[in-house]
Amino acid sequence: MNLEAKKKVLRSFTYGLYVLTAQDGDEVAAGTVNWVTQASFQPPLVAVGLKRDSHLHALVERTGKLALMTLAHDQKSIAQDFFKPTVREGDRLNGHPFEPSPTFGLPLLTELPYWLEAEVRHLYPGGDHSLVVAEVVEAGVRREEKPLVMWDTGWFYGG
């Protein structure tokens, strides 16, 4: 296989940028993710690639619950803030305000325009990431915004 061609083809896929959160009691994890897609209308399913050696993966696997929020086009700096380990200080994660989600009480960043809560239906380990298939149980819109997409950031995560 031409490795350079493989990298360019995989990086040409369109990816949005999201913050995913999980919680088990007082233990909280949040991280920027980009391998996300809707996978079914009925039931409403999303598929997410999660790095297997992350704290976020451990909490999602343990609890079977997650919250996923879409970053707006001008929120690249917020995405960067969730590349590092999660620090909770009161009602802030990595310096950003959050509130508990209505169904599972998971952290929802109040600055982000779109959010959903989901319950894991399948978790498929594979390579350095697992494929998590989760059913959407609640969703909300704070305001309508154009989403932040990987291509617009100049970053690459794939290939």
N, C-alpha and C positions, 0 to 999 in steps of 0.2 A: 504494500500500500504506500502511496505517496503521502508521507506524514504531514507535509506542509499543506497539501490540498485538503486532507482530512480536517486539519485544524481550521482552515479558512471556511470550509463548508459548514462545519459545526458552529463556528462563530457567526455565520450568516443567519442562523435561526434567530427569530425575533423573541426577545426576552424582556419582560417587564421586571421592575425591581419592587420588592415587597419586604416588609418586616414581619417575621413570624414570631409568635410568643407561645410559651408553654409554662405551666406552673404546677407544682406539687406541694401543697401547703405553703410554707414560706419560701420555698426554693423556686426561683424564677429564672428563665432564660429567654433571651430575645436575640434575633440575628437577621441580617439582610439575606434574603434568598432571591433567586431569579429563575430557577427551573420549576415553573408553575404553569399549569394549564387546567382548563375545565375538561372533565373526562366523561360526563354524562349529564343529560337533562333530567332524567327520572330514574333513580333519585339523583338529586344534584350532587355530583362528585367533582372534587378537584384532585389533581395529582401534583405532588411536590417532591423534588429531589432534595434530600437532607444529608449532609455530610455525616457519615457514620460515627466518627470519633468526636462529635460535638456534644456539648452539654444539652443543647436544644434537642438533638436526636434522642438522647437518653430520657429526657422528660416526656417527649411525645410518645416514645415507645412505652414508657412506664404508665402514663396516664391515659393514653388514647385520645387526647384532646389537644386542639391547637386553635390559635387565632391568627388570622392572616390579614394584613393591611396593605393596601396599595399606596406606594409613594407617588406624590404629584410630580409633574415635570420639573419643578423648581426645588425639589427636596433632595438633591444629590448629597448635600452635607449631612442630612439625617441618615441617609443610607450609609455613609461613611462611619457615622457614630455607632452603628450596629455591626461593624466588622470586628469590633473588639469585645472582650468578655463583658457580660451584663453586670452593671452596678445599679442596685436599687437604693434610692435615697428618698424615703417617704413615698410621695406619689409621683416619683420620676424614675425612669429607666434611662441610664446613660445620659442624663440631663434633660430628658423629654417627658412632659406630663402624660400620665395615663389614667384611665379609669377602668373599673372591672367590667368585663363583658356581661351581658344580661343572663346568659344561660349557664356558663361555666365559671364566671368570675375571673377570666383570664385578662391579662393586661391589654388594653386597647389604647394605642397612642392617639391622643386627642387631636394632634396636628395633622394626621393623615386623613385623606378624604374618604376612603372606602375601607370597609372591614367586613370580615365574616368570622364565624365560629364554626368549627367542624369537628366531627368525631371520626377517628380512624376506623376504617373498615378493613384495610389490608396494609401490611408493611412488608415490602419485598427487599431484603438485603441484596446488594449487588455491587461489586466493586467498592469504591471508596464512598459511595452514597447509597442510601436506601430510597426506594420509590414508595412514598406514602400516598395511599388513596384514602381520602376522607370525605364524609358526607357533610354537606353544608346544613347546619341546623338553625342558623340565624345570620342575618346580614344587615348592614346599615350604610347609609350615605350621609356624610357630614356636609359635603358640598361637591359639586361636579367639577372635575379637573381633568386635564390631559394627564395620563400616567407617565411616569419616568420609565424610559426604556434604556436598556444597556447600551445600545448603539449611540445614543445621545450623550453618554457620559465619557466616552473615550476609553472605558474599561473593557476588559475581556475576561470572561469566566467560562471557559469551554474550550473544546478542541482537543 
